[in-house]
Amino acid sequence: MNAPFHIPYAVPTALLLLALVLKFPTLVRAWRDPDVRATTLLLSFATVVLVVITPANIDRLNELTGVPNIASPWAYSFLTAFCATGLTMIMRWREEPSPRRRQRMRNVYWIYAGVVVGLWTTFLLADVPEPRIYDLDTYYAGTPWMREHILLYLLAHMVSSLVATYMLWKWWPRIENRWLKSGVVCLQVGFASGVLFDAAKALALGARWSGQDWDGLSTRVAPPFALLEAILVAVGFIVPQVGPSVQNRLRERREYRQLRPLWSALRDVVPSPVTARGRRMPLGLRLVQRQQRIHDALRILAPYLDRDLHRRARDAAPPGLDEAGARGLAGAVTVRAALQAHRDESSARVTFEKQQLGADVSDHIDEISQSLRHPRLIDGILRRVTRTESANTDAS
């Protein structure tokens, strides 16, 4: 066999297998969640289908079992299970829990279980002695029982693809969650690809029955649509579940890094407690700890935070700086001056009337931390407003 021909099968199979591996820890943690179980099953069925229909694996399975074309009922059975799981997952997403929904889902499972039984029955009754790796559907299109076997899987797959596409199309305008909406778009395109796969196969079969040779539709046109369907449907079901957690993790990582300059400036005020877990701690917990230690340090610096200095630093902000930027810059200047006073153990603390600056600083630690990335600007403003204050004092 020609190895490069297998690359189109290997790439989506590897992607699905990777998704399944990444999903496995979630299954272990939340195996009672029906959505998690269904998604894992769907990925498993899609992966097995692609593994079985790979030409090299079809040949190996035939040799291993000694039964020509045994890969056919195996692949089509897992494809049928994939269809049933996809339909029930859409029902679970679209409808609120109810006895009616539960009964409809149960009906889907029973119908497709009957299809699986029919696939094995028709295959066992068929006489298919010649192993066919690439063109089984068209080669045996006129063979009794094998003809019914092929039509049964095509009909089951086409019905599930059409029903799923229709349900998603009707549901899409009512969806507000952007992750769910993205997943539904992938599902729509995926199931529509499945319909095109079925149409190409059906046309090739019809041509065989009428004495024409359109086998290329079955062997060359249809397979890419099947591969595309498997990938897009799997992605469509994964995105709404994984997307929010990934977004939250990216947000936590961004906030954690944004606070690094401020924490680096304040860490000597509140030394970090020794922890054995270090970076093994969840990112969310590390973010909360960093925020808490920053607030602890600001409480210690509170007697040194000068409200008048904050006001003058804000007035001295470069033109064109937006409100958040000016506020962050003024807070950074005030914190820098408070740190210096704290290090010098200055007894000249600001009075209670002048201070009262806690919220102006502690509520805007993100902006302050971002401004601390520009130490030259902060030092320049601090020197300027300090000279102005000294000049005003001497004048009075």
URMOFEN-V328601 format. One record per backbone hydrogen bond with DSSP energy under -0.5 kcal/mol. NH is the residue of the N-H (numbers start at 1). CO is the residue of the C=O. E is the energy in kcal/mol with one decimal. If there is no record, write none. Layout:
nh:NH co:CO e:E
nh:NH co:CO e:E
//
This chain:
nh:3 co:1 e:-0.7
nh:5 co:2 e:-1.0
nh:6 co:3 e:-2.3
nh:7 co:4 e:-1.3
nh:9 co:6 e:-0.9
nh:10 co:6 e:-2.3
nh:11 co:7 e:-2.3
nh:12 co:8 e:-0.7
nh:13 co:9 e:-1.7
nh:14 co:10 e:-2.6
nh:15 co:11 e:-2.1
nh:16 co:12 e:-2.6
nh:17 co:13 e:-2.5
nh:18 co:14 e:-2.4
nh:19 co:15 e:-2.4
nh:20 co:16 e:-2.3
nh:21 co:17 e:-2.3
nh:22 co:18 e:-2.6
nh:23 co:19 e:-1.8
nh:24 co:20 e:-1.2
nh:25 co:21 e:-0.6
nh:27 co:23 e:-1.9
nh:28 co:24 e:-2.3
nh:29 co:25 e:-2.2
nh:30 co:26 e:-2.8
nh:31 co:28 e:-0.5
nh:33 co:30 e:-1.5
nh:34 co:32 e:-0.5
nh:37 co:33 e:-2.3
nh:38 co:34 e:-2.7
nh:39 co:35 e:-2.4
nh:40 co:36 e:-2.2
nh:41 co:37 e:-2.5
nh:42 co:38 e:-2.7
nh:43 co:39 e:-2.5
nh:44 co:40 e:-2.3
nh:45 co:41 e:-3.0
nh:46 co:42 e:-2.5
nh:47 co:43 e:-2.4
nh:48 co:44 e:-2.6
nh:49 co:45 e:-2.5
nh:50 co:46 e:-2.0
nh:51 co:47 e:-2.3
nh:52 co:48 e:-2.8
nh:53 co:49 e:-2.4
nh:54 co:50 e:-0.6
nh:54 co:51 e:-0.6
nh:57 co:54 e:-0.7
nh:58 co:54 e:-2.2
nh:59 co:55 e:-2.1
nh:60 co:56 e:-2.0
nh:61 co:57 e:-2.7
nh:62 co:58 e:-2.2
nh:63 co:59 e:-2.1
nh:64 co:60 e:-3.0
nh:65 co:61 e:-2.2
nh:66 co:62 e:-1.9
nh:68 co:66 e:-0.6
nh:70 co:67 e:-1.5
nh:72 co:69 e:-1.7
nh:74 co:70 e:-1.3
nh:75 co:71 e:-3.1
nh:76 co:72 e:-2.7
nh:77 co:73 e:-1.9
nh:78 co:74 e:-2.0
nh:79 co:75 e:-2.2
nh:80 co:76 e:-2.1
nh:81 co:77 e:-2.3
nh:82 co:78 e:-2.3
nh:83 co:79 e:-2.2
nh:84 co:80 e:-2.3
nh:85 co:81 e:-2.5
nh:86 co:82 e:-2.3
nh:87 co:83 e:-2.3
nh:88 co:84 e:-2.3
nh:89 co:85 e:-2.1
nh:90 co:86 e:-1.9
nh:91 co:87 e:-2.1
nh:92 co:88 e:-2.3
nh:93 co:89 e:-2.0
nh:94 co:90 e:-2.7
nh:95 co:91 e:-2.2
nh:102 co:98 e:-2.4
nh:103 co:99 e:-2.2
nh:104 co:100 e:-2.4
nh:105 co:101 e:-2.5
nh:106 co:102 e:-2.0
nh:107 co:103 e:-2.4
nh:108 co:104 e:-2.1
nh:109 co:105 e:-2.2
nh:110 co:106 e:-2.3
nh:111 co:107 e:-2.7
nh:112 co:108 e:-2.5
nh:113 co:109 e:-1.9
nh:114 co:110 e:-2.1
nh:115 co:111 e:-1.6
nh:116 co:112 e:-2.0
nh:117 co:113 e:-2.1
nh:118 co:114 e:-2.4
nh:119 co:115 e:-2.4
nh:120 co:116 e:-2.0
nh:121 co:117 e:-2.4
nh:122 co:118 e:-2.6
nh:123 co:119 e:-1.9
nh:124 co:120 e:-2.3
nh:125 co:121 e:-1.7
nh:126 co:122 e:-1.2
nh:127 co:144 e:-0.5
nh:128 co:126 e:-0.8
nh:131 co:129 e:-0.7
nh:139 co:135 e:-2.6
nh:140 co:136 e:-2.2
nh:141 co:138 e:-1.1
nh:143 co:140 e:-1.3
nh:146 co:144 e:-1.7
nh:147 co:143 e:-2.8
nh:149 co:145 e:-2.3
nh:150 co:146 e:-2.4
nh:151 co:147 e:-2.4
nh:152 co:148 e:-2.4
nh:153 co:149 e:-1.7
nh:154 co:150 e:-2.2
nh:155 co:151 e:-2.6
nh:156 co:152 e:-2.4
nh:157 co:153 e:-2.4
nh:158 co:154 e:-2.6
nh:159 co:155 e:-2.6
nh:160 co:156 e:-2.0
nh:161 co:157 e:-2.3
nh:162 co:158 e:-2.7
nh:163 co:159 e:-2.8
nh:164 co:160 e:-2.5
nh:165 co:161 e:-2.4
nh:166 co:162 e:-2.3
nh:167 co:163 e:-2.7
nh:168 co:164 e:-2.5
nh:169 co:165 e:-2.2
nh:170 co:166 e:-2.2
nh:171 co:167 e:-1.7
nh:172 co:168 e:-2.4
nh:173 co:169 e:-0.6
nh:174 co:171 e:-1.7
nh:175 co:172 e:-1.5
nh:181 co:177 e:-2.4
nh:182 co:178 e:-2.2
nh:183 co:179 e:-2.2
nh:184 co:180 e:-2.4
nh:185 co:181 e:-2.0
nh:186 co:182 e:-2.0
nh:187 co:183 e:-2.3
nh:188 co:184 e:-2.8
nh:189 co:185 e:-2.3
nh:190 co:186 e:-2.5
nh:191 co:187 e:-3.1
nh:192 co:188 e:-2.2
nh:193 co:189 e:-2.0
nh:194 co:190 e:-1.6
nh:195 co:191 e:-1.8
nh:196 co:192 e:-1.9
nh:197 co:193 e:-2.2
nh:198 co:194 e:-2.3
nh:199 co:195 e:-2.5
nh:200 co:196 e:-2.4
nh:201 co:197 e:-2.2
nh:202 co:198 e:-2.9
nh:203 co:199 e:-2.4
nh:204 co:200 e:-2.0
nh:205 co:201 e:-2.4
nh:206 co:202 e:-2.9
nh:207 co:203 e:-2.2
nh:208 co:204 e:-1.8
nh:209 co:205 e:-2.3
nh:210 co:206 e:-1.4
nh:211 co:208 e:-1.4
nh:212 co:207 e:-3.4
nh:214 co:212 e:-0.6
nh:217 co:214 e:-1.9
nh:218 co:214 e:-0.6
nh:218 co:215 e:-0.9
nh:219 co:215 e:-2.6
nh:220 co:216 e:-2.4
nh:221 co:216 e:-1.9
nh:222 co:217 e:-2.1
nh:224 co:220 e:-0.5
nh:225 co:221 e:-0.7
nh:225 co:222 e:-0.9
nh:226 co:222 e:-1.5
nh:227 co:223 e:-2.4
nh:228 co:224 e:-2.4
nh:229 co:225 e:-2.3
nh:230 co:226 e:-2.2
nh:231 co:227 e:-2.0
nh:232 co:228 e:-2.7
nh:233 co:229 e:-2.7
nh:234 co:230 e:-1.7
nh:235 co:231 e:-2.7
nh:236 co:232 e:-2.8
nh:237 co:233 e:-1.8
nh:238 co:234 e:-1.6
nh:239 co:235 e:-2.9
nh:240 co:236 e:-0.7
nh:241 co:238 e:-1.0
nh:242 co:238 e:-3.0
nh:243 co:239 e:-3.0
nh:245 co:241 e:-0.5
nh:246 co:242 e:-2.5
nh:247 co:243 e:-2.8
nh:248 co:244 e:-2.5
nh:249 co:245 e:-2.3
nh:250 co:246 e:-2.6
nh:251 co:247 e:-2.3
nh:252 co:248 e:-2.5
nh:253 co:249 e:-2.6
nh:254 co:250 e:-2.5
nh:255 co:251 e:-2.7
nh:256 co:252 e:-2.6
nh:257 co:253 e:-2.3
nh:258 co:254 e:-2.4
nh:259 co:255 e:-1.6
nh:260 co:257 e:-1.2
nh:263 co:259 e:-2.6
nh:264 co:260 e:-2.7
nh:265 co:261 e:-1.6
nh:266 co:262 e:-1.7
nh:267 co:263 e:-1.6
nh:269 co:266 e:-1.6
nh:270 co:266 e:-1.3
nh:280 co:277 e:-2.5
nh:281 co:278 e:-1.7
nh:286 co:282 e:-2.1
nh:287 co:283 e:-2.4
nh:288 co:284 e:-2.1
nh:289 co:285 e:-2.4
nh:290 co:286 e:-2.3
nh:291 co:287 e:-2.5
nh:292 co:288 e:-2.6
nh:293 co:289 e:-2.5
nh:294 co:290 e:-2.1
nh:295 co:291 e:-2.2
nh:296 co:292 e:-2.3
nh:297 co:293 e:-2.3
nh:298 co:294 e:-2.3
nh:299 co:295 e:-1.9
nh:300 co:296 e:-1.6
nh:301 co:297 e:-2.0
nh:302 co:298 e:-0.6
nh:304 co:301 e:-2.4
nh:305 co:301 e:-0.6
nh:305 co:302 e:-1.3
nh:306 co:304 e:-0.7
nh:307 co:305 e:-0.7
nh:307 co:354 e:-0.9
nh:310 co:306 e:-2.0
nh:311 co:307 e:-2.3
nh:312 co:308 e:-2.5
nh:313 co:309 e:-2.5
nh:314 co:310 e:-1.8
nh:315 co:311 e:-1.9
nh:316 co:312 e:-1.4
nh:317 co:314 e:-1.1
nh:321 co:318 e:-1.4
nh:326 co:322 e:-2.7
nh:327 co:323 e:-2.4
nh:328 co:324 e:-2.5
nh:329 co:325 e:-2.5
nh:330 co:326 e:-2.5
nh:331 co:327 e:-2.2
nh:332 co:328 e:-2.3
nh:333 co:329 e:-2.3
nh:334 co:330 e:-2.3
nh:335 co:331 e:-2.6
nh:336 co:332 e:-2.4
nh:337 co:333 e:-2.3
nh:338 co:334 e:-2.3
nh:339 co:335 e:-2.6
nh:340 co:336 e:-2.0
nh:341 co:337 e:-2.3
nh:342 co:338 e:-2.4
nh:343 co:339 e:-2.6
nh:344 co:340 e:-2.2
nh:345 co:342 e:-0.8
nh:346 co:341 e:-2.4
nh:349 co:347 e:-1.9
nh:350 co:303 e:-1.2
nh:355 co:351 e:-2.2
nh:361 co:357 e:-1.1
nh:361 co:358 e:-0.9
nh:362 co:358 e:-3.3
nh:363 co:359 e:-1.7
nh:364 co:361 e:-1.6
nh:365 co:362 e:-0.6
nh:368 co:364 e:-2.1
nh:369 co:365 e:-2.5
nh:370 co:366 e:-2.1
nh:371 co:367 e:-2.1
nh:372 co:368 e:-1.7
nh:373 co:370 e:-1.3
nh:374 co:371 e:-2.1
nh:378 co:374 e:-1.9
nh:379 co:375 e:-2.9
nh:380 co:376 e:-2.4
nh:381 co:377 e:-2.3
nh:382 co:378 e:-2.6
nh:383 co:379 e:-2.5
nh:384 co:380 e:-2.2
nh:385 co:381 e:-2.9
nh:386 co:382 e:-1.9
nh:387 co:383 e:-2.5
nh:388 co:384 e:-2.1
nh:389 co:385 e:-2.1
nh:390 co:386 e:-2.3
nh:391 co:387 e:-2.7
nh:392 co:388 e:-2.3
nh:393 co:389 e:-2.1
nh:394 co:390 e:-2.5
nh:395 co:391 e:-2.2
nh:396 co:392 e:-1.7
//
